[in-house]
Each structure stands twice: as structure tokens, then as C-alpha cells.
Amino acid sequence: MADARDEGLPDAARLQQPVARLLRPLVRLFISCGTTFPALCDLLRELYVNVAVHDFALPDKEQTDSRISLLTGIHRKEVHRLRSAGAPVRMVPAAVSRTTQIVALWMADTRFTDETGAPAPLRRAGSEGSGPTFESLVEEVTRDVRPRAVLDEWLDRKIVTVDAVGRIVLAEAAIAPSKGDERQLYYFGRNLHDHIAAAVANISTSPAPFMERAVHYEGLSQDAARRLEALSRELAMNALLAANREAQAMQKNSEDGEWRWNFGVYVYREKTPPGERVDDDAEKQP
């Protein structure tokens, strides 16, 4: 990784305003959840040392406490204490990984979708009727956990429901985890990481390696903002479903590798705070 002071990168002073803006919603979350400023400082201190050790190592040179101290501004004694923390562990909780794989298959594989391409209601094994069962879906992904255990867990978490004829129906919560769901916090960290990592790579590298774009308008009425939100949700969901189908096919037909890929979409609207409103019509453009 390039040194933070390499030519072409923005200096620390120019980063102040955009960093303050991106941190504001996180600080709001920290305060709401009881994460104090001293606790956050402890976490940042450890991360500064960790990133300096693992991402700013020089080829064929020892990464000394003095150099880490120079890069981070943290005292050598504190650097020495924190270096034993090791690299961050990028671990996907087993339940999250299993749920994600099963839901992705249900939404992409034509054996488990209806004529419109939507996830089809699945019957239980041994029930009347024909077609795939919920058990066959789960066993396609894993045989380490009984399908009944997965079903009980998913019913409890409202990932699925049971319709009037006893079929298992995929719920909205499977795609958009609800508050308190373990997957919500996992994706909160992973998706924000990937979005920020892509944006950082784009301002650190020329040409910019990743697509990171947004369409934004200001000075809208509340009704217009809501209608645009609904439209963008529909367009985004169609894009995600198409990408998921293609990824499922590629994963089946290609050999294993060491790369990962993430395609994400976000939609946001808010009432513009006083002092940030745009009055110039020339500014109202994507």
C-alpha cells in the first residue's frame, strides 16, 4: 500500500470536512448505543497501529515500533503494547453465511423460482404436490444442519412464513434483515467497509479502479423525494436480482478461487438541514 503522504493524495487538512461528514451518522449511532468517546479512542488507537503494521510494511525491512510511532503519532510504548493484537479477523458468522447462501440460491435458481423469476413458495418434504421442497433447497447448500433446524430458526427470525396451504414463503426480512438480526450488524460492517474501501481506492489511484456513483438532486418536494425513492428501490432490486442470478451461475460453473466480489446499492433521502440548502437551479443536477 502507498504511503499516506504520497504525491497525489489529499492532505490531512482537505480530508477534515468529508471525514467529519461521513463520521457524523456513526457518532450518532455510537452515542445512541452507549459507545463513549474514550472507548472509541481506544478502538481507533488499536486500529491505527494494526493498519500501520499490516498495510504499510516496507519490503525486506523490519517494521519497527519507532516507524509505527512515526506513521501513527502513537507513543512507542503504546505501539509495543498494541502490536500483539494481530490482524483483524474477517470472519463471517456461520448462521449468516448459511442463510445468505440458501437465500441467494432460492432467489436465483430456476428450480426454486416461479414463472416471474421470484422465489417460489416451497412445499415441505412429504406434503402433497410436486416440485422442489424446502428441504431440497437447504440440502443443496449444506448437509451439516438439518433442514428442520434451519426452518425453525428462520420462522423465529421471520425470514420465512407459512402460507395457508403449508408452503414455506420467503419473507422481506430475508433480503432486508430487521433490527436485532445478527446479519444486519454483519452487513453493516461489511458493506460500509467495501463502499468506503472503493471510494478510498478511487481517490488514491489513477485511473479510479472501482465504480462508485450516485444520482443526487436537492430542492425537491417531499412527495417527489418519496416517489424517486420508490423508483430507485425498484430499479436497484432488479439489478441486484440479475447480478445474483449471474453470480450463482458463475459459482457453479467455475473453479474455486481466492477473490470476493460485492455489488451494493443504497438509497437515501432526508430533509436538507438549514444552511445546506441549494437555491441555485444550476446546482440541481446529478
Beta strands, then each sheet from edge to edge (+ up, - down):
strand 1: 160-162
strand 2: 168-170
sheet 1: 1+ 2-
end
